[in-house]
Amino acid sequence: MLFAAALHAAWNALVKAIGDRLTLMAMMGAATVAIALPIALLVSAPRAQAWPEVGGSLVLHTVYNLMLVASYRVGDYNQVYPIARGTAPPVVALAAVVLVGERLTGLQVAGLIILSCGLLTLAVARGQGSPRAVGLAVMTGLLIAAYTVTDGVGVRHSGSVLGYAGWLFTGSGVLTALIPRLALGMAGPGSRREARPARVCTVLRTAPDLAARGALAAALSLVAYVLVLWAQTRGALAVVAALRETSVVFAAVLGAFVFREHLPSRRIMASVLVAAGAAALALG
C-alpha cells in the first residue's frame, strides 16, 4: 500500500504539472483503455454479482477525474491533494462499519484518528488556497470514499481482482477520454465556439508530450489501484483506505521539490503523524 501511495502521488503530480489538464486526462483515458482492455479480455471476468459495482464505480471514477481537474485549476497541489485524500479515510471507515459490518480494533481506531488529524493538518495552510479550492477538494474526497467502498464490496464479489480492474478501467477510461467534450458541453454555446479552435491548436502542438505523459500517468494509476483492489480482498476497507492516504507524505515532498511550494515545519510534523497513524493501523 505504501508503494501504491507513492505511485498515486506521482500520477497526480503529472496532472497538476500540465496546463491543459483536460486534454491530458483524455490522453490518460485512451491509454488506460489500451492497457486495461487486453487484460480484461485475457483474464476471468468478474462474477455476475460484481457488475453493478463495476458500473457504479466507473461513473464515480470519471466524475472524480473531472473534479480533480477542477480542483487543481484553482488550488495548490500541496493543499488540494491532502484535503481530498484526508477526507476519504474517516468517511470510508464509517461506511465500512455501517454498510459492510467491519469492525476495527482500538489501536486501529486510534491510528485512523491520528492519521486523519495529520492529513487535515497537512491540508490547512494559513494564507493559501481559496474557499472554492477547499470545497472542490472536499467533494473530490467524498468521491474517493464512494468509489473506495463500492470497489471494496465489488472486488470481493468478483472472484478476480484483475478481471474487476480490467473492466472497471476499460469503462472509466472510455468515459475519461471524453472529458474534454463533457467539459465543453457544460459550458455555454459561446464558450464552446471560442474554446474549440484554441483547443484544437493546443492539442496539435502538444499532442506527443501529452500522449507520453498521459500513458505514464495511466500506467502509474492502474498499477496503484490494482494494488488497492488486491489489498481490499485481504484487509479491512478502512485500514486499506487509510494506508493508501499516506500518499500525502509523498505529495508533500513532490510539492516542495517539484512545484517549489513552501513546506513549513507544521507540514513536516503532520507527515510524522500520518506515518504514525499508518503504523498503528498496520499493527492493529
TORGURO-723586 format. One record per residue (C-alpha): residue number from 1; z, y, x. Coordinates in Angstrom, 1 decimal, m for minus. Layout:
+-----+--------+--------+--------+
|   k |      z |      y |      x |
+-----+--------+--------+--------+
| NUM |      Z |      Y |      X |
...
+-----+--------+--------+--------+
% end
This chain:
+-----+--------+--------+--------+
|   k |      z |      y |      x |
+-----+--------+--------+--------+
|   1 |    0.0 |    0.0 |    0.0 |
|   2 |    0.6 |    2.4 |    2.9 |
|   3 |   m2.9 |    1.6 |    4.1 |
|   4 |   m4.3 |    2.3 |    0.6 |
|   5 |   m2.3 |    5.6 |    0.5 |
|   6 |   m3.9 |    6.7 |    3.8 |
|   7 |   m7.4 |    5.9 |    2.5 |
|   8 |   m6.7 |    7.7 |   m0.7 |
|   9 |   m5.6 |   10.9 |    1.1 |
|  10 |   m8.7 |   10.7 |    3.3 |
|  11 |  m11.3 |   10.5 |    0.5 |
|  12 |   m9.5 |   13.3 |   m1.4 |
|  13 |   m9.8 |   15.4 |    1.7 |
|  14 |  m13.5 |   14.7 |    1.8 |
|  15 |  m13.8 |   16.0 |   m1.8 |
|  16 |  m11.8 |   19.1 |   m1.0 |
|  17 |  m13.8 |   19.9 |    2.1 |
|  18 |  m17.1 |   20.1 |    0.3 |
|  19 |  m18.1 |   23.3 |   m1.5 |
|  20 |  m20.4 |   21.6 |   m4.0 |
|  21 |  m17.8 |   19.1 |   m5.3 |
|  22 |  m19.7 |   18.3 |   m8.5 |
|  23 |  m22.7 |   17.0 |   m6.6 |
|  24 |  m20.5 |   15.2 |   m4.1 |
|  25 |  m18.8 |   13.3 |   m7.0 |
|  26 |  m22.2 |   12.4 |   m8.4 |
|  27 |  m23.3 |   11.0 |   m5.0 |
|  28 |  m20.0 |    9.2 |   m4.8 |
|  29 |  m20.6 |    7.7 |   m8.2 |
|  30 |  m24.0 |    6.5 |   m7.2 |
|  31 |  m22.7 |    4.9 |   m4.0 |
|  32 |  m19.8 |    3.3 |   m6.0 |
|  33 |  m22.3 |    1.6 |   m8.3 |
|  34 |  m24.3 |    0.4 |   m5.3 |
|  35 |  m21.2 |   m1.2 |   m3.7 |
|  36 |  m19.4 |   m2.4 |   m6.9 |
|  37 |  m22.3 |   m3.9 |   m8.9 |
|  38 |  m23.2 |   m6.6 |   m6.4 |
|  39 |  m19.5 |   m7.6 |   m6.2 |
|  40 |  m19.2 |   m7.7 |  m10.0 |
|  41 |  m22.3 |  m10.0 |  m10.2 |
|  42 |  m21.1 |  m12.3 |   m7.4 |
|  43 |  m17.5 |  m13.0 |   m8.4 |
|  44 |  m15.9 |  m14.3 |  m11.5 |
|  45 |  m16.0 |  m11.9 |  m14.5 |
|  46 |  m12.7 |  m10.7 |  m16.0 |
|  47 |  m11.3 |  m12.8 |  m18.9 |
|  48 |  m12.1 |  m11.5 |  m22.4 |
|  49 |   m8.7 |  m10.0 |  m23.0 |
|  50 |   m9.1 |   m7.7 |  m20.0 |
|  51 |  m12.3 |   m6.0 |  m21.2 |
|  52 |  m10.5 |   m3.4 |  m23.4 |
|  53 |   m8.6 |   m2.2 |  m20.3 |
|  54 |  m11.7 |   m2.1 |  m18.3 |
|  55 |  m13.4 |    0.1 |  m20.9 |
|  56 |  m10.5 |    2.4 |  m21.3 |
|  57 |   m9.8 |    2.7 |  m17.6 |
|  58 |  m13.4 |    3.6 |  m16.6 |
|  59 |  m13.2 |    6.5 |  m19.1 |
|  60 |   m9.8 |    7.6 |  m17.7 |
|  61 |  m11.1 |    7.4 |  m14.1 |
|  62 |  m14.1 |    9.5 |  m14.9 |
|  63 |  m12.0 |   12.2 |  m16.7 |
|  64 |   m9.7 |   12.1 |  m13.7 |
|  65 |  m12.6 |   12.8 |  m11.3 |
|  66 |  m13.6 |   15.8 |  m13.4 |
|  67 |  m10.0 |   17.1 |  m13.5 |
|  68 |   m9.7 |   16.6 |   m9.7 |
|  69 |  m12.8 |   18.7 |   m9.0 |
|  70 |  m11.4 |   21.4 |  m11.3 |
|  71 |   m8.0 |   21.3 |   m9.6 |
|  72 |   m9.5 |   21.6 |   m6.1 |
|  73 |  m11.6 |   24.5 |   m7.2 |
|  74 |   m8.6 |   26.7 |   m7.9 |
|  75 |   m5.8 |   25.3 |   m5.7 |
|  76 |   m4.9 |   24.3 |   m2.2 |
|  77 |   m5.3 |   20.7 |   m1.1 |
|  78 |   m1.6 |   20.6 |    0.1 |
|  79 |   m0.3 |   21.7 |   m3.3 |
|  80 |   m2.7 |   20.2 |   m5.8 |
|  81 |   m2.6 |   16.8 |   m4.2 |
|  82 |    1.2 |   16.3 |   m4.2 |
|  83 |    1.6 |   17.7 |   m7.7 |
|  84 |   m1.0 |   15.3 |   m9.0 |
|  85 |    0.4 |   12.3 |   m7.1 |
|  86 |    4.0 |   13.3 |   m7.7 |
|  87 |    3.6 |   13.5 |  m11.5 |
|  88 |    2.5 |    9.9 |  m11.7 |
|  89 |    5.4 |    7.7 |  m10.4 |
|  90 |    8.1 |    8.7 |  m13.0 |
|  91 |    5.6 |    8.5 |  m15.8 |
|  92 |    4.4 |    5.1 |  m14.7 |
|  93 |    8.0 |    3.9 |  m14.3 |
|  94 |    8.8 |    5.0 |  m17.9 |
|  95 |    5.7 |    3.4 |  m19.3 |
|  96 |    6.2 |    0.2 |  m17.4 |
|  97 |    9.7 |   m0.1 |  m18.8 |
|  98 |    8.8 |    0.8 |  m22.4 |
|  99 |    5.4 |   m0.8 |  m22.7 |
| 100 |    5.3 |   m3.6 |  m20.2 |
| 101 |    9.0 |   m4.6 |  m20.2 |
| 102 |    9.5 |   m4.3 |  m16.5 |
| 103 |   13.0 |   m3.8 |  m15.0 |
| 104 |   13.9 |   m2.0 |  m11.8 |
| 105 |   16.9 |   m2.7 |   m9.5 |
| 106 |   19.4 |    0.0 |   m8.9 |
| 107 |   18.0 |    0.5 |   m5.3 |
| 108 |   14.5 |    0.8 |   m6.7 |
| 109 |   15.6 |    3.4 |   m9.3 |
| 110 |   17.3 |    5.4 |   m6.5 |
| 111 |   14.2 |    5.1 |   m4.4 |
| 112 |   12.0 |    6.3 |   m7.3 |
| 113 |   14.2 |    9.3 |   m7.8 |
| 114 |   14.3 |   10.2 |   m4.1 |
| 115 |   10.5 |    9.7 |   m3.7 |
| 116 |    9.8 |   11.8 |   m6.8 |
| 117 |   12.1 |   14.6 |   m5.5 |
| 118 |   10.3 |   14.5 |   m2.2 |
| 119 |    6.9 |   14.7 |   m3.9 |
| 120 |    7.9 |   17.6 |   m6.1 |
| 121 |    9.4 |   19.5 |   m3.1 |
| 122 |    6.1 |   19.0 |   m1.3 |
| 123 |    4.3 |   20.4 |   m4.3 |
| 124 |    6.3 |   23.6 |   m4.7 |
| 125 |    5.5 |   26.2 |   m2.2 |
| 126 |    6.5 |   29.8 |   m2.7 |
| 127 |    3.7 |   32.2 |   m3.0 |
| 128 |    1.0 |   29.5 |   m3.1 |
| 129 |   m1.2 |   28.3 |   m5.9 |
| 130 |   m1.5 |   29.6 |   m9.4 |
| 131 |   m0.3 |   28.5 |  m12.8 |
| 132 |   m3.8 |   27.2 |  m13.6 |
| 133 |   m3.9 |   25.1 |  m10.5 |
| 134 |   m0.4 |   23.7 |  m11.2 |
| 135 |   m1.4 |   22.9 |  m14.8 |
| 136 |   m4.6 |   21.2 |  m13.8 |
| 137 |   m2.8 |   19.2 |  m11.1 |
| 138 |   m0.2 |   18.0 |  m13.7 |
| 139 |   m2.9 |   17.0 |  m16.1 |
| 140 |   m4.6 |   15.1 |  m13.2 |
| 141 |   m1.3 |   13.3 |  m12.5 |
| 142 |   m0.9 |   12.3 |  m16.2 |
| 143 |   m4.4 |   10.8 |  m16.0 |
| 144 |   m3.4 |    8.9 |  m12.8 |
| 145 |   m0.4 |    7.5 |  m14.7 |
| 146 |   m2.5 |    6.5 |  m17.6 |
| 147 |   m5.1 |    4.6 |  m15.6 |
| 148 |   m2.5 |    3.0 |  m13.4 |
| 149 |   m0.7 |    1.5 |  m16.3 |
| 150 |   m3.9 |    0.5 |  m18.0 |
| 151 |   m5.2 |   m1.2 |  m14.9 |
| 152 |   m1.8 |   m2.8 |  m14.2 |
| 153 |   m2.0 |   m4.6 |  m17.5 |
| 154 |   m5.7 |   m5.3 |  m17.4 |
| 155 |   m5.8 |   m6.8 |  m13.9 |
| 156 |   m3.0 |   m9.2 |  m14.8 |
| 157 |   m5.1 |  m10.3 |  m17.8 |
| 158 |   m8.3 |  m10.5 |  m15.9 |
| 159 |   m7.8 |  m13.6 |  m13.7 |
| 160 |   m9.9 |  m11.9 |  m11.0 |
| 161 |   m9.0 |   m8.8 |   m9.1 |
| 162 |  m12.5 |   m8.4 |   m7.6 |
| 163 |  m14.1 |   m9.1 |  m11.0 |
| 164 |  m12.0 |   m6.5 |  m12.7 |
| 165 |  m12.5 |   m3.9 |   m9.9 |
| 166 |  m16.3 |   m4.6 |   m9.7 |
| 167 |  m16.9 |   m3.9 |  m13.4 |
| 168 |  m14.4 |   m1.1 |  m13.6 |
| 169 |  m16.1 |    0.8 |  m10.7 |
| 170 |  m19.6 |    0.0 |  m11.8 |
| 171 |  m18.9 |    1.6 |  m15.2 |
| 172 |  m16.9 |    4.6 |  m13.8 |
| 173 |  m19.5 |    5.0 |  m11.0 |
| 174 |  m22.3 |    5.4 |  m13.6 |
| 175 |  m20.2 |    8.0 |  m15.5 |
| 176 |  m19.2 |    9.8 |  m12.4 |
| 177 |  m22.8 |   10.1 |  m11.3 |
| 178 |  m23.4 |   12.1 |  m14.5 |
| 179 |  m20.5 |   14.5 |  m13.7 |
| 180 |  m22.8 |   17.5 |  m12.8 |
| 181 |  m24.7 |   17.1 |  m16.1 |
| 182 |  m21.4 |   16.7 |  m18.0 |
| 183 |  m20.0 |   19.8 |  m16.4 |
| 184 |  m23.2 |   21.9 |  m17.1 |
| 185 |  m23.1 |   20.5 |  m20.7 |
| 186 |  m19.6 |   22.0 |  m21.1 |
| 187 |  m20.9 |   25.4 |  m20.1 |
| 188 |  m22.9 |   27.7 |  m22.4 |
| 189 |  m26.7 |   27.7 |  m22.6 |
| 190 |  m27.0 |   30.8 |  m20.5 |
| 191 |  m24.8 |   29.3 |  m17.8 |
| 192 |  m26.9 |   26.2 |  m17.8 |
| 193 |  m30.1 |   28.2 |  m17.3 |
| 194 |  m28.6 |   30.2 |  m14.4 |
| 195 |  m26.9 |   27.2 |  m12.7 |
| 196 |  m29.8 |   24.7 |  m12.8 |
| 197 |  m32.2 |   26.4 |  m10.3 |
| 198 |  m29.4 |   27.2 |   m7.9 |
| 199 |  m28.0 |   23.6 |   m8.2 |
| 200 |  m31.5 |   22.1 |   m7.5 |
| 201 |  m31.9 |   24.2 |   m4.4 |
| 202 |  m28.4 |   23.4 |   m3.2 |
| 203 |  m28.9 |   19.6 |   m3.7 |
| 204 |  m32.2 |   19.6 |   m1.9 |
| 205 |  m30.8 |   21.5 |    1.0 |
| 206 |  m27.6 |   19.5 |    1.4 |
| 207 |  m28.6 |   16.1 |   m0.1 |
| 208 |  m28.5 |   14.0 |    3.2 |
| 209 |  m25.0 |   15.3 |    4.2 |
| 210 |  m23.6 |   14.9 |    0.6 |
| 211 |  m25.1 |   11.4 |    0.3 |
| 212 |  m23.4 |   10.3 |    3.5 |
| 213 |  m20.1 |   11.9 |    2.6 |
| 214 |  m20.3 |   10.5 |   m1.0 |
| 215 |  m20.9 |    7.0 |    0.4 |
| 216 |  m18.0 |    7.3 |    2.7 |
| 217 |  m15.7 |    8.6 |    0.0 |
| 218 |  m16.8 |    5.8 |   m2.3 |
| 219 |  m16.1 |    3.1 |    0.2 |
| 220 |  m12.7 |    4.5 |    1.0 |
| 221 |  m11.9 |    4.9 |   m2.7 |
| 222 |  m13.0 |    1.3 |   m3.5 |
| 223 |  m11.0 |   m0.3 |   m0.7 |
| 224 |   m7.9 |    1.7 |   m1.5 |
| 225 |   m8.0 |    0.9 |   m5.2 |
| 226 |   m8.8 |   m2.8 |   m4.8 |
| 227 |   m5.6 |   m3.0 |   m2.7 |
| 228 |   m3.7 |   m1.2 |   m5.5 |
| 229 |   m5.1 |   m3.7 |   m8.1 |
| 230 |   m4.2 |   m6.6 |   m5.9 |
| 231 |   m0.6 |   m5.3 |   m5.4 |
| 232 |   m0.2 |   m4.8 |   m9.2 |
| 233 |   m0.7 |   m8.5 |   m9.7 |
| 234 |    2.3 |   m9.2 |   m7.3 |
| 235 |    4.7 |   m6.3 |   m7.9 |
| 236 |    6.2 |   m4.1 |  m10.5 |
| 237 |    3.9 |   m1.3 |  m11.6 |
| 238 |    6.5 |    1.4 |  m10.9 |
| 239 |    7.0 |    0.2 |   m7.4 |
| 240 |    3.3 |   m0.1 |   m6.6 |
| 241 |    2.6 |    3.4 |   m8.1 |
| 242 |    5.4 |    5.0 |   m6.1 |
| 243 |    4.5 |    3.4 |   m2.8 |
| 244 |    0.9 |    4.5 |   m3.4 |
| 245 |    2.0 |    8.1 |   m3.7 |
| 246 |    3.2 |    8.1 |   m0.1 |
| 247 |   m0.4 |    9.3 |    0.4 |
| 248 |    1.1 |   12.8 |    0.1 |
| 249 |    2.6 |   12.4 |    3.5 |
| 250 |   m0.9 |   11.7 |    4.9 |
| 251 |   m2.3 |   14.5 |    2.8 |
| 252 |    0.3 |   16.9 |    4.3 |
| 253 |   m0.9 |   16.0 |    7.8 |
| 254 |   m4.6 |   16.4 |    6.8 |
| 255 |   m3.9 |   19.7 |    5.1 |
| 256 |   m2.2 |   21.1 |    8.2 |
| 257 |   m4.6 |   19.9 |   10.8 |
| 258 |   m7.9 |   19.7 |    9.0 |
| 259 |   m7.7 |   22.6 |    6.5 |
| 260 |   m5.3 |   24.7 |    8.6 |
| 261 |   m2.9 |   25.0 |    5.7 |
| 262 |    0.7 |   26.1 |    6.5 |
| 263 |    3.2 |   23.1 |    6.8 |
| 264 |    6.7 |   24.6 |    6.7 |
| 265 |    9.9 |   22.7 |    7.6 |
| 266 |   10.6 |   22.2 |    3.9 |
| 267 |    7.5 |   20.1 |    3.5 |
| 268 |    8.3 |   18.1 |    6.6 |
| 269 |   11.8 |   17.3 |    5.2 |
| 270 |   10.2 |   16.4 |    1.8 |
| 271 |    7.9 |   14.0 |    3.6 |
| 272 |   11.0 |   12.3 |    5.1 |
| 273 |   12.4 |   12.0 |    1.5 |
| 274 |    9.1 |   10.4 |    0.4 |
| 275 |    9.3 |    7.8 |    3.3 |
| 276 |   13.0 |    7.1 |    2.5 |
| 277 |   12.2 |    6.6 |   m1.2 |
| 278 |    9.3 |    4.3 |   m0.4 |
| 279 |   11.5 |    2.2 |    1.9 |
| 280 |   14.2 |    1.9 |   m0.9 |
| 281 |   11.5 |    0.8 |   m3.4 |
| 282 |   10.1 |   m1.8 |   m1.0 |
| 283 |   13.6 |   m3.2 |    0.0 |
| 284 |   14.8 |   m3.2 |   m3.6 |
+-----+--------+--------+--------+
% end
